[in-house]
Amino acid sequence: EATAEDEYDAQRRRIVPVGAGLAQSLELADGDVVEIVNPRGAHLRGWTRIAPELPDDAMALGPRGRGIAGAETGARAELRTPWTHCIRRQERDRRLAL
């Protein structure tokens, strides 16, 4: 889901709102670190906020986050937990529309 603004907390850490269903499938809680895979460059990391207002299988990023992640509005992006990821895809990784 594209948003008009990027979201940051008081410490200026990037917040990545995620739908409740996505949070459950990736076993995420508020404040967990996630990574949005950029297929052409450095991956974008942020801290989760469970967002019940989002569709279950969605995350939200503002324009700067989408640019860093190399994803255009409506594109699909891979979201993963960086601590469990190796070179190969993990079973719980998800591809989502932005």
DRENTOR-107071 format. One record per residue: chain; y, x, z of N, C-alpha, C in turn; residue number from 1. Coordinates in steps of 0.2 Angstrom, whole numbers, plus 5000, padded with zeros to 4 digits. Each point is the difference from the previous one (the first is absolute). Layout:
<atom><ch>A</ch><n_py>Y</n_py><n_px>X</n_px><n_pz>Z</n_pz><ca_py>Y</ca_py><ca_px>X</ca_px><ca_pz>Z</ca_pz><c_py>Y</c_py><c_px>X</c_px><c_pz>Z</c_pz><i>NUM</i></atom>
...
***
This chain:
<atom><ch>A</ch><n_py>4994</n_py><n_px>5004</n_px><n_pz>5000</n_pz><ca_py>5006</ca_py><ca_px>4996</ca_px><ca_pz>5000</ca_pz><c_py>5006</c_py><c_px>5004</c_px><c_pz>5000</c_pz><i>1</i></atom>
<atom><ch>A</ch><n_py>5005</n_py><n_px>4999</n_px><n_pz>4996</n_pz><ca_py>5006</ca_py><ca_px>5004</ca_px><ca_pz>4999</ca_pz><c_py>5005</c_py><c_px>4997</c_px><c_pz>5005</c_pz><i>2</i></atom>
<atom><ch>A</ch><n_py>5004</n_py><n_px>5004</n_px><n_pz>5004</n_pz><ca_py>5005</ca_py><ca_px>4997</ca_px><ca_pz>5004</ca_pz><c_py>5006</c_py><c_px>5003</c_px><c_pz>4998</c_pz><i>3</i></atom>
<atom><ch>A</ch><n_py>5006</n_py><n_px>4997</n_px><n_pz>5002</n_pz><ca_py>5007</ca_py><ca_px>5003</ca_px><ca_pz>4997</ca_pz><c_py>5001</c_py><c_px>5006</c_px><c_pz>5004</c_pz><i>4</i></atom>
<atom><ch>A</ch><n_py>4998</n_py><n_px>5001</n_px><n_pz>5006</n_pz><ca_py>5002</ca_py><ca_px>5006</ca_px><ca_pz>5004</ca_pz><c_py>4993</c_py><c_px>5003</c_px><c_pz>5003</c_pz><i>5</i></atom>
<atom><ch>A</ch><n_py>5001</n_py><n_px>5007</n_px><n_pz>5001</n_pz><ca_py>4995</ca_py><ca_px>5003</ca_px><ca_pz>5004</ca_pz><c_py>5000</c_py><c_px>4999</c_px><c_pz>5007</c_pz><i>6</i></atom>
<atom><ch>A</ch><n_py>4995</n_py><n_px>5000</n_px><n_pz>5004</n_pz><ca_py>5000</ca_py><ca_px>4999</ca_px><ca_pz>5007</ca_pz><c_py>4998</c_py><c_px>5006</c_px><c_pz>5004</c_pz><i>7</i></atom>
<atom><ch>A</ch><n_py>5004</n_py><n_px>5002</n_px><n_pz>5005</n_pz><ca_py>5000</ca_py><ca_px>5006</ca_px><ca_pz>5004</ca_pz><c_py>5000</c_py><c_px>4997</c_px><c_pz>5007</c_pz><i>8</i></atom>
<atom><ch>A</ch><n_py>4997</n_py><n_px>5004</n_px><n_pz>5005</n_pz><ca_py>5001</ca_py><ca_px>4999</ca_px><ca_pz>5007</ca_pz><c_py>5006</c_py><c_px>5004</c_px><c_pz>5003</c_pz><i>9</i></atom>
<atom><ch>A</ch><n_py>5001</n_py><n_px>4999</n_px><n_pz>5006</n_pz><ca_py>5005</ca_py><ca_px>5004</ca_px><ca_pz>5004</ca_pz><c_py>5000</c_py><c_px>5007</c_px><c_pz>4999</c_pz><i>10</i></atom>
<atom><ch>A</ch><n_py>4994</n_py><n_px>5003</n_px><n_pz>4999</n_pz><ca_py>4999</ca_py><ca_px>5007</ca_px><ca_pz>4999</ca_pz><c_py>5001</c_py><c_px>5002</c_px><c_pz>4993</c_pz><i>11</i></atom>
<atom><ch>A</ch><n_py>5001</n_py><n_px>4996</n_px><n_pz>4995</n_pz><ca_py>5001</ca_py><ca_px>5000</ca_px><ca_pz>4993</ca_pz><c_py>4993</c_py><c_px>5002</c_px><c_pz>4997</c_pz><i>12</i></atom>
<atom><ch>A</ch><n_py>4995</n_py><n_px>4997</n_px><n_pz>5003</n_pz><ca_py>4993</ca_py><ca_px>5001</ca_px><ca_pz>4996</ca_pz><c_py>5000</c_py><c_px>4994</c_px><c_pz>4996</c_pz><i>13</i></atom>
<atom><ch>A</ch><n_py>4996</n_py><n_px>5001</n_px><n_pz>4994</n_pz><ca_py>4999</ca_py><ca_px>4995</ca_px><ca_pz>4995</ca_pz><c_py>4995</c_py><c_px>4995</c_px><c_pz>5003</c_pz><i>14</i></atom>
<atom><ch>A</ch><n_py>5002</n_py><n_px>4993</n_px><n_pz>5000</n_pz><ca_py>4996</ca_py><ca_px>4995</ca_px><ca_pz>5002</ca_pz><c_py>4997</c_py><c_px>4997</c_px><c_pz>4993</c_pz><i>15</i></atom>
<atom><ch>A</ch><n_py>4993</n_py><n_px>4999</n_px><n_pz>5000</n_pz><ca_py>4996</ca_py><ca_px>4997</ca_px><ca_pz>4995</ca_pz><c_py>4998</c_py><c_px>4993</c_px><c_pz>5003</c_pz><i>16</i></atom>
<atom><ch>A</ch><n_py>5003</n_py><n_px>4995</n_px><n_pz>4998</n_pz><ca_py>4997</ca_py><ca_px>4993</ca_px><ca_pz>5002</ca_pz><c_py>4994</c_py><c_px>4999</c_px><c_pz>4996</c_pz><i>17</i></atom>
<atom><ch>A</ch><n_py>4995</n_py><n_px>4997</n_px><n_pz>5004</n_pz><ca_py>4993</ca_py><ca_px>4999</ca_px><ca_pz>4997</ca_pz><c_py>4998</c_py><c_px>4993</c_px><c_pz>5002</c_pz><i>18</i></atom>
<atom><ch>A</ch><n_py>4997</n_py><n_px>4996</n_px><n_pz>4995</n_pz><ca_py>4997</ca_py><ca_px>4994</ca_px><ca_pz>5002</ca_pz><c_py>4995</c_py><c_px>5000</c_px><c_pz>5005</c_pz><i>19</i></atom>
<atom><ch>A</ch><n_py>4999</n_py><n_px>4995</n_px><n_pz>5004</n_pz><ca_py>4995</ca_py><ca_px>4999</ca_px><ca_pz>5005</ca_pz><c_py>4992</c_py><c_px>5002</c_px><c_pz>4998</c_pz><i>20</i></atom>
<atom><ch>A</ch><n_py>4999</n_py><n_px>4997</n_px><n_pz>4994</n_pz><ca_py>4993</ca_py><ca_px>5001</ca_px><ca_pz>4997</ca_pz><c_py>4999</c_py><c_px>5008</c_px><c_pz>4998</c_pz><i>21</i></atom>
<atom><ch>A</ch><n_py>5005</n_py><n_px>5003</n_px><n_pz>4997</n_pz><ca_py>5000</ca_py><ca_px>5007</ca_px><ca_pz>4998</ca_pz><c_py>4999</c_py><c_px>5004</c_px><c_pz>5007</c_pz><i>22</i></atom>
<atom><ch>A</ch><n_py>5004</n_py><n_px>4998</n_px><n_pz>5005</n_pz><ca_py>5000</ca_py><ca_px>5004</ca_px><ca_pz>5006</ca_pz><c_py>4993</c_py><c_px>5000</c_px><c_pz>5003</c_pz><i>23</i></atom>
<atom><ch>A</ch><n_py>4997</n_py><n_px>4994</n_px><n_pz>5000</n_pz><ca_py>4993</ca_py><ca_px>4999</ca_px><ca_pz>5002</ca_pz><c_py>4995</c_py><c_px>5004</c_px><c_pz>4996</c_pz><i>24</i></atom>
<atom><ch>A</ch><n_py>5000</n_py><n_px>5000</n_px><n_pz>4994</n_pz><ca_py>4995</ca_py><ca_px>5003</ca_px><ca_pz>4996</ca_pz><c_py>5001</c_py><c_px>5008</c_px><c_pz>5000</c_pz><i>25</i></atom>
<atom><ch>A</ch><n_py>5006</n_py><n_px>5002</n_px><n_pz>5001</n_pz><ca_py>5001</ca_py><ca_px>5008</ca_px><ca_pz>5001</ca_pz><c_py>5000</c_py><c_px>5002</c_px><c_pz>5008</c_pz><i>26</i></atom>
<atom><ch>A</ch><n_py>4998</n_py><n_px>4995</n_px><n_pz>5004</n_pz><ca_py>5000</ca_py><ca_px>5001</ca_px><ca_pz>5007</ca_pz><c_py>5007</c_py><c_px>5003</c_px><c_pz>5003</c_pz><i>27</i></atom>
<atom><ch>A</ch><n_py>5006</n_py><n_px>4997</n_px><n_pz>4998</n_pz><ca_py>5006</ca_py><ca_px>5003</ca_px><ca_pz>5001</ca_pz><c_py>5003</c_py><c_px>4996</c_px><c_pz>5006</c_pz><i>28</i></atom>
<atom><ch>A</ch><n_py>5004</n_py><n_px>5003</n_px><n_pz>5004</n_pz><ca_py>5004</ca_py><ca_px>4997</ca_px><ca_pz>5005</ca_pz><c_py>5008</c_py><c_px>5002</c_px><c_pz>4999</c_pz><i>29</i></atom>
<atom><ch>A</ch><n_py>5004</n_py><n_px>4996</n_px><n_pz>5003</n_pz><ca_py>5007</ca_py><ca_px>5002</ca_px><ca_pz>4999</ca_pz><c_py>5001</c_py><c_px>5008</c_px><c_pz>5002</c_pz><i>30</i></atom>
<atom><ch>A</ch><n_py>5004</n_py><n_px>5003</n_px><n_pz>4996</n_pz><ca_py>5001</ca_py><ca_px>5007</ca_px><ca_pz>5002</ca_pz><c_py>4995</c_py><c_px>5005</c_px><c_pz>4997</c_pz><i>31</i></atom>
<atom><ch>A</ch><n_py>4995</n_py><n_px>4998</n_px><n_pz>4997</n_pz><ca_py>4995</ca_py><ca_px>5005</ca_px><ca_pz>4997</ca_pz><c_py>5003</c_py><c_px>5003</c_px><c_pz>4994</c_pz><i>32</i></atom>
<atom><ch>A</ch><n_py>4998</n_py><n_px>5006</n_px><n_pz>4998</n_pz><ca_py>5002</ca_py><ca_px>5003</ca_px><ca_pz>4994</ca_pz><c_py>4996</c_py><c_px>4998</c_px><c_pz>4994</c_pz><i>33</i></atom>
<atom><ch>A</ch><n_py>5003</n_py><n_px>4999</n_px><n_pz>4995</n_pz><ca_py>4997</ca_py><ca_px>4998</ca_px><ca_pz>4993</ca_pz><c_py>5003</c_py><c_px>5005</c_px><c_pz>4995</c_pz><i>34</i></atom>
<atom><ch>A</ch><n_py>4997</n_py><n_px>5000</n_px><n_pz>4994</n_pz><ca_py>5002</ca_py><ca_px>5004</ca_px><ca_pz>4995</ca_pz><c_py>4999</c_py><c_px>4996</c_px><c_pz>4993</c_pz><i>35</i></atom>
<atom><ch>A</ch><n_py>5006</n_py><n_px>5000</n_px><n_pz>4997</n_pz><ca_py>5000</ca_py><ca_px>4997</ca_px><ca_pz>4993</ca_pz><c_py>4999</c_py><c_px>5005</c_px><c_pz>4995</c_pz><i>36</i></atom>
<atom><ch>A</ch><n_py>4995</n_py><n_px>5000</n_px><n_pz>4996</n_pz><ca_py>4998</ca_py><ca_px>5005</ca_px><ca_pz>4995</ca_pz><c_py>5004</c_py><c_px>5000</c_px><c_pz>4994</c_pz><i>37</i></atom>
<atom><ch>A</ch><n_py>5003</n_py><n_px>5005</n_px><n_pz>4999</n_pz><ca_py>5004</ca_py><ca_px>5001</ca_px><ca_pz>4993</ca_pz><c_py>4996</c_py><c_px>5004</c_px><c_pz>4996</c_pz><i>38</i></atom>
<atom><ch>A</ch><n_py>4998</n_py><n_px>4997</n_px><n_pz>4994</n_pz><ca_py>4995</ca_py><ca_px>5004</ca_px><ca_pz>4996</ca_pz><c_py>5003</c_py><c_px>5006</c_px><c_pz>4996</c_pz><i>39</i></atom>
<atom><ch>A</ch><n_py>5007</n_py><n_px>5000</n_px><n_pz>5000</n_pz><ca_py>5004</ca_py><ca_px>5005</ca_px><ca_pz>4997</ca_pz><c_py>5003</c_py><c_px>5005</c_px><c_pz>5004</c_pz><i>40</i></atom>
<atom><ch>A</ch><n_py>5000</n_py><n_px>5000</n_px><n_pz>5007</n_pz><ca_py>5004</ca_py><ca_px>5004</ca_px><ca_pz>5004</ca_pz><c_py>4997</c_py><c_px>4999</c_px><c_pz>5007</c_pz><i>41</i></atom>
<atom><ch>A</ch><n_py>5005</n_py><n_px>5002</n_px><n_pz>5005</n_pz><ca_py>4998</ca_py><ca_px>5000</ca_px><ca_pz>5007</ca_pz><c_py>4999</c_py><c_px>4993</c_px><c_pz>5002</c_pz><i>42</i></atom>
<atom><ch>A</ch><n_py>4996</n_py><n_px>4999</n_px><n_pz>5005</n_pz><ca_py>4999</ca_py><ca_px>4993</ca_px><ca_pz>5002</ca_pz><c_py>5005</c_py><c_px>4998</c_px><c_pz>5006</c_pz><i>43</i></atom>
<atom><ch>A</ch><n_py>5001</n_py><n_px>4994</n_px><n_pz>5001</n_pz><ca_py>5005</ca_py><ca_px>4997</ca_px><ca_pz>5004</ca_pz><c_py>4997</c_py><c_px>4998</c_px><c_pz>5007</c_pz><i>44</i></atom>
<atom><ch>A</ch><n_py>5002</n_py><n_px>5002</n_px><n_pz>5005</n_pz><ca_py>4997</ca_py><ca_px>4998</ca_px><ca_pz>5007</ca_pz><c_py>5005</c_py><c_px>4996</c_px><c_pz>5003</c_pz><i>45</i></atom>
<atom><ch>A</ch><n_py>4997</n_py><n_px>4995</n_px><n_pz>5004</n_pz><ca_py>5005</ca_py><ca_px>4996</ca_px><ca_pz>5004</ca_pz><c_py>4996</c_py><c_px>4997</c_px><c_pz>5006</c_pz><i>46</i></atom>
<atom><ch>A</ch><n_py>5003</n_py><n_px>4997</n_px><n_pz>5005</n_pz><ca_py>4997</ca_py><ca_px>4997</ca_px><ca_pz>5006</ca_pz><c_py>5000</c_py><c_px>4992</c_px><c_pz>4998</c_pz><i>47</i></atom>
<atom><ch>A</ch><n_py>4994</n_py><n_px>4997</n_px><n_pz>5002</n_pz><ca_py>4999</ca_py><ca_px>4993</ca_px><ca_pz>4999</ca_pz><c_py>5003</c_py><c_px>4996</c_px><c_pz>5005</c_pz><i>48</i></atom>
<atom><ch>A</ch><n_py>5002</n_py><n_px>4994</n_px><n_pz>4997</n_pz><ca_py>5002</ca_py><ca_px>4994</ca_px><ca_pz>5004</ca_pz><c_py>4996</c_py><c_px>4994</c_px><c_pz>4997</c_pz><i>49</i></atom>
<atom><ch>A</ch><n_py>4996</n_py><n_px>4997</n_px><n_pz>5004</n_pz><ca_py>4997</ca_py><ca_px>4994</ca_px><ca_pz>4998</ca_pz><c_py>5005</c_py><c_px>4995</c_px><c_pz>4999</c_pz><i>50</i></atom>
<atom><ch>A</ch><n_py>4999</n_py><n_px>4997</n_px><n_pz>4993</n_pz><ca_py>5005</ca_py><ca_px>4995</ca_px><ca_pz>4998</ca_pz><c_py>4997</c_py><c_px>4994</c_px><c_pz>4998</c_pz><i>51</i></atom>
<atom><ch>A</ch><n_py>4999</n_py><n_px>4995</n_px><n_pz>5005</n_pz><ca_py>4997</ca_py><ca_px>4994</ca_px><ca_pz>4998</ca_pz><c_py>5003</c_py><c_px>4996</c_px><c_pz>4995</c_pz><i>52</i></atom>
<atom><ch>A</ch><n_py>5006</n_py><n_px>5001</n_px><n_pz>4998</n_pz><ca_py>5004</ca_py><ca_px>4996</ca_px><ca_pz>4995</ca_pz><c_py>4998</c_py><c_px>5003</c_px><c_pz>4993</c_pz><i>53</i></atom>
<atom><ch>A</ch><n_py>4996</n_py><n_px>5005</n_px><n_pz>5000</n_pz><ca_py>4998</ca_py><ca_px>5003</ca_px><ca_pz>4993</ca_pz><c_py>4993</c_py><c_px>4997</c_px><c_pz>4998</c_pz><i>54</i></atom>
<atom><ch>A</ch><n_py>4998</n_py><n_px>4999</n_px><n_pz>4994</n_pz><ca_py>4993</ca_py><ca_px>4998</ca_px><ca_pz>4998</ca_pz><c_py>4995</c_py><c_px>5005</c_px><c_pz>5004</c_pz><i>55</i></atom>
<atom><ch>A</ch><n_py>4994</n_py><n_px>4998</n_px><n_pz>5001</n_pz><ca_py>4995</ca_py><ca_px>5003</ca_px><ca_pz>5004</ca_pz><c_py>4999</c_py><c_px>5007</c_px><c_pz>4997</c_pz><i>56</i></atom>
<atom><ch>A</ch><n_py>5000</n_py><n_px>5001</n_px><n_pz>4993</n_pz><ca_py>4998</ca_py><ca_px>5006</ca_px><ca_pz>4997</ca_pz><c_py>5006</c_py><c_px>5003</c_px><c_pz>4996</c_pz><i>57</i></atom>
<atom><ch>A</ch><n_py>5005</n_py><n_px>5001</n_px><n_pz>5004</n_pz><ca_py>5007</ca_py><ca_px>5003</ca_px><ca_pz>4997</ca_pz><c_py>5003</c_py><c_px>5005</c_px><c_pz>5005</c_pz><i>58</i></atom>
<atom><ch>A</ch><n_py>5004</n_py><n_px>5004</n_px><n_pz>4997</n_pz><ca_py>5005</ca_py><ca_px>5004</ca_px><ca_pz>5004</ca_pz><c_py>5007</c_py><c_px>4999</c_px><c_pz>4997</c_pz><i>59</i></atom>
<atom><ch>A</ch><n_py>5005</n_py><n_px>5002</n_px><n_pz>5003</n_pz><ca_py>5007</ca_py><ca_px>5000</ca_px><ca_pz>4998</ca_pz><c_py>5003</c_py><c_px>5007</c_px><c_pz>5000</c_pz><i>60</i></atom>
<atom><ch>A</ch><n_py>5004</n_py><n_px>5001</n_px><n_pz>4994</n_pz><ca_py>5004</ca_py><ca_px>5006</ca_px><ca_pz>5000</ca_pz><c_py>5007</c_py><c_px>4999</c_px><c_pz>4997</c_pz><i>61</i></atom>
<atom><ch>A</ch><n_py>5005</n_py><n_px>5003</n_px><n_pz>5002</n_pz><ca_py>5006</ca_py><ca_px>5000</ca_px><ca_pz>4997</ca_pz><c_py>5001</c_py><c_px>5004</c_px><c_pz>4994</c_pz><i>62</i></atom>
<atom><ch>A</ch><n_py>5006</n_py><n_px>5000</n_px><n_pz>4997</n_pz><ca_py>5000</ca_py><ca_px>5004</ca_px><ca_pz>4994</ca_pz><c_py>4999</c_py><c_px>5008</c_px><c_pz>5000</c_pz><i>63</i></atom>
<atom><ch>A</ch><n_py>5003</n_py><n_px>5002</n_px><n_pz>5006</n_pz><ca_py>4999</ca_py><ca_px>5008</ca_px><ca_pz>5001</ca_pz><c_py>4993</c_py><c_px>5001</c_px><c_pz>5001</c_pz><i>64</i></atom>
<atom><ch>A</ch><n_py>4996</n_py><n_px>4996</n_px><n_pz>5004</n_pz><ca_py>4993</ca_py><ca_px>5001</ca_px><ca_pz>5001</ca_pz><c_py>4996</c_py><c_px>5000</c_px><c_pz>4994</c_pz><i>65</i></atom>
<atom><ch>A</ch><n_py>5001</n_py><n_px>4995</n_px><n_pz>4995</n_pz><ca_py>4997</ca_py><ca_px>4999</ca_px><ca_pz>4994</ca_pz><c_py>5001</c_py><c_px>5006</c_px><c_pz>4996</c_pz><i>66</i></atom>
<atom><ch>A</ch><n_py>5006</n_py><n_px>5002</n_px><n_pz>5000</n_pz><ca_py>5002</ca_py><ca_px>5006</ca_px><ca_pz>4995</ca_pz><c_py>4996</c_py><c_px>5006</c_px><c_pz>5003</c_pz><i>67</i></atom>
<atom><ch>A</ch><n_py>5000</n_py><n_px>5002</n_px><n_pz>5006</n_pz><ca_py>4996</ca_py><ca_px>5005</ca_px><ca_pz>5003</ca_pz><c_py>4993</c_py><c_px>5000</c_px><c_pz>4998</c_pz><i>68</i></atom>
<atom><ch>A</ch><n_py>4997</n_py><n_px>4994</n_px><n_pz>5001</n_pz><ca_py>4993</ca_py><ca_px>4998</ca_px><ca_pz>4999</ca_pz><c_py>4998</c_py><c_px>5000</c_px><c_pz>4992</c_pz><i>69</i></atom>
<atom><ch>A</ch><n_py>5005</n_py><n_px>5000</n_px><n_pz>4996</n_pz><ca_py>4999</ca_py><ca_px>5000</ca_px><ca_pz>4993</ca_pz><c_py>4998</c_py><c_px>4994</c_px><c_pz>4997</c_pz><i>70</i></atom>
<atom><ch>A</ch><n_py>5002</n_py><n_px>4994</n_px><n_pz>5004</n_pz><ca_py>4997</ca_py><ca_px>4993</ca_px><ca_pz>4998</ca_pz><c_py>5006</c_py><c_px>4996</c_px><c_pz>4998</c_pz><i>71</i></atom>
<atom><ch>A</ch><n_py>5000</n_py><n_px>4996</n_px><n_pz>4995</n_pz><ca_py>5005</ca_py><ca_px>4996</ca_px><ca_pz>4998</ca_pz><c_py>4998</c_py><c_px>4993</c_px><c_pz>5003</c_pz><i>72</i></atom>
<atom><ch>A</ch><n_py>5005</n_py><n_px>4996</n_px><n_pz>5000</n_pz><ca_py>4999</ca_py><ca_px>4993</ca_px><ca_pz>5003</ca_pz><c_py>4995</c_py><c_px>4996</c_px><c_pz>4996</c_pz><i>73</i></atom>
<atom><ch>A</ch><n_py>4995</n_py><n_px>4998</n_px><n_pz>5004</n_pz><ca_py>4994</ca_py><ca_px>4996</ca_px><ca_pz>4997</ca_pz><c_py>4994</c_py><c_px>5005</c_px><c_pz>4998</c_pz><i>74</i></atom>
<atom><ch>A</ch><n_py>5001</n_py><n_px>5006</n_px><n_pz>5001</n_pz><ca_py>4995</ca_py><ca_px>5005</ca_px><ca_pz>4998</ca_pz><c_py>4995</c_py><c_px>5000</c_px><c_pz>5006</c_pz><i>75</i></atom>
<atom><ch>A</ch><n_py>4994</n_py><n_px>5002</n_px><n_pz>4999</n_pz><ca_py>4995</ca_py><ca_px>5001</ca_px><ca_pz>5005</ca_pz><c_py>5000</c_py><c_px>5007</c_px><c_pz>5003</c_pz><i>76</i></atom>
<atom><ch>A</ch><n_py>5000</n_py><n_px>5000</n_px><n_pz>5007</n_pz><ca_py>5000</ca_py><ca_px>5007</ca_px><ca_pz>5003</ca_pz><c_py>4994</c_py><c_px>5000</c_px><c_pz>5005</c_pz><i>77</i></atom>
<atom><ch>A</ch><n_py>4997</n_py><n_px>5006</n_px><n_pz>5001</n_pz><ca_py>4995</ca_py><ca_px>5001</ca_px><ca_pz>5005</ca_pz><c_py>5003</c_py><c_px>5002</c_px><c_pz>5007</c_pz><i>78</i></atom>
<atom><ch>A</ch><n_py>4997</n_py><n_px>4996</n_px><n_pz>5005</n_pz><ca_py>5002</ca_py><ca_px>5001</ca_px><ca_pz>5007</ca_pz><c_py>4994</c_py><c_px>5002</c_px><c_pz>5004</c_pz><i>79</i></atom>
<atom><ch>A</ch><n_py>5001</n_py><n_px>5005</n_px><n_pz>5004</n_pz><ca_py>4994</ca_py><ca_px>5003</ca_px><ca_pz>5003</ca_pz><c_py>5002</c_py><c_px>5003</c_px><c_pz>5007</c_pz><i>80</i></atom>
<atom><ch>A</ch><n_py>4995</n_py><n_px>5001</n_px><n_pz>5004</n_pz><ca_py>5002</ca_py><ca_px>5004</ca_px><ca_pz>5006</ca_pz><c_py>4999</c_py><c_px>5007</c_px><c_pz>4999</c_pz><i>81</i></atom>
<atom><ch>A</ch><n_py>5005</n_py><n_px>5004</n_px><n_pz>5001</n_pz><ca_py>4999</ca_py><ca_px>5007</ca_px><ca_pz>4998</ca_pz><c_py>4995</c_py><c_px>5004</c_px><c_pz>5004</c_pz><i>82</i></atom>
<atom><ch>A</ch><n_py>4999</n_py><n_px>4998</n_px><n_pz>5006</n_pz><ca_py>4995</ca_py><ca_px>5004</ca_px><ca_pz>5004</ca_pz><c_py>4993</c_py><c_px>5000</c_px><c_pz>4999</c_pz><i>83</i></atom>
<atom><ch>A</ch><n_py>4998</n_py><n_px>4995</n_px><n_pz>4996</n_pz><ca_py>4993</ca_py><ca_px>4999</ca_px><ca_pz>4998</ca_pz><c_py>4999</c_py><c_px>5001</c_px><c_pz>4993</c_pz><i>84</i></atom>
<atom><ch>A</ch><n_py>5005</n_py><n_px>5002</n_px><n_pz>4996</n_pz><ca_py>4999</ca_py><ca_px>5001</ca_px><ca_pz>4993</ca_pz><c_py>4998</c_py><c_px>5007</c_px><c_pz>4998</c_pz><i>85</i></atom>
<atom><ch>A</ch><n_py>4996</n_py><n_px>5001</n_px><n_pz>4995</n_pz><ca_py>4998</ca_py><ca_px>5006</ca_px><ca_pz>4997</ca_pz><c_py>5002</c_py><c_px>4999</c_px><c_pz>4993</c_pz><i>86</i></atom>
<atom><ch>A</ch><n_py>4997</n_py><n_px>5005</n_px><n_pz>4996</n_pz><ca_py>5002</ca_py><ca_px>5000</ca_px><ca_pz>4993</ca_pz><c_py>4997</c_py><c_px>4993</c_px><c_pz>4996</c_pz><i>87</i></atom>
<atom><ch>A</ch><n_py>4995</n_py><n_px>4998</n_px><n_pz>5003</n_pz><ca_py>4997</ca_py><ca_px>4993</ca_px><ca_pz>4997</ca_pz><c_py>5003</c_py><c_px>4994</c_px><c_pz>5003</c_pz><i>88</i></atom>
<atom><ch>A</ch><n_py>5000</n_py><n_px>4995</n_px><n_pz>4997</n_pz><ca_py>5002</ca_py><ca_px>4993</ca_px><ca_pz>5003</ca_pz><c_py>4996</c_py><c_px>4998</c_px><c_pz>5006</c_pz><i>89</i></atom>
<atom><ch>A</ch><n_py>5003</n_py><n_px>4997</n_px><n_pz>5005</n_pz><ca_py>4996</ca_py><ca_px>4998</ca_px><ca_pz>5005</ca_pz><c_py>4999</c_py><c_px>4992</c_px><c_pz>4999</c_pz><i>90</i></atom>
<atom><ch>A</ch><n_py>4995</n_py><n_px>4998</n_px><n_pz>5003</n_pz><ca_py>4998</ca_py><ca_px>4993</ca_px><ca_pz>5000</ca_pz><c_py>5006</c_py><c_px>4995</c_px><c_pz>5001</c_pz><i>91</i></atom>
<atom><ch>A</ch><n_py>5004</n_py><n_px>5002</n_px><n_pz>5006</n_pz><ca_py>5005</ca_py><ca_px>4995</ca_px><ca_pz>5002</ca_pz><c_py>5007</c_py><c_px>5001</c_px><c_pz>4996</c_pz><i>92</i></atom>
<atom><ch>A</ch><n_py>5000</n_py><n_px>5005</n_px><n_pz>4995</n_pz><ca_py>5007</ca_py><ca_px>5000</ca_px><ca_pz>4997</ca_pz><c_py>5001</c_py><c_px>4994</c_px><c_pz>4995</c_pz><i>93</i></atom>
<atom><ch>A</ch><n_py>5006</n_py><n_px>4998</n_px><n_pz>5000</n_pz><ca_py>5002</ca_py><ca_px>4994</ca_px><ca_pz>4996</ca_pz><c_py>5005</c_py><c_px>5001</c_px><c_pz>4995</c_pz><i>94</i></atom>
<atom><ch>A</ch><n_py>5000</n_py><n_px>4997</n_px><n_pz>4994</n_pz><ca_py>5005</ca_py><ca_px>5000</ca_px><ca_pz>4995</ca_pz><c_py>5004</c_py><c_px>4994</c_px><c_pz>5000</c_pz><i>95</i></atom>
<atom><ch>A</ch><n_py>5007</n_py><n_px>5000</n_px><n_pz>5001</n_pz><ca_py>5004</ca_py><ca_px>4994</ca_px><ca_pz>5001</ca_pz><c_py>5006</c_py><c_px>5000</c_px><c_pz>4995</c_pz><i>96</i></atom>
<atom><ch>A</ch><n_py>5002</n_py><n_px>4994</n_px><n_pz>4999</n_pz><ca_py>5006</ca_py><ca_px>4999</ca_px><ca_pz>4996</ca_pz><c_py>5006</c_py><c_px>5001</c_px><c_pz>5004</c_pz><i>97</i></atom>
<atom><ch>A</ch><n_py>5005</n_py><n_px>5004</n_px><n_pz>4997</n_pz><ca_py>5006</ca_py><ca_px>5001</ca_px><ca_pz>5004</ca_pz><c_py>5006</c_py><c_px>4995</c_px><c_pz>4997</c_pz><i>98</i></atom>
***
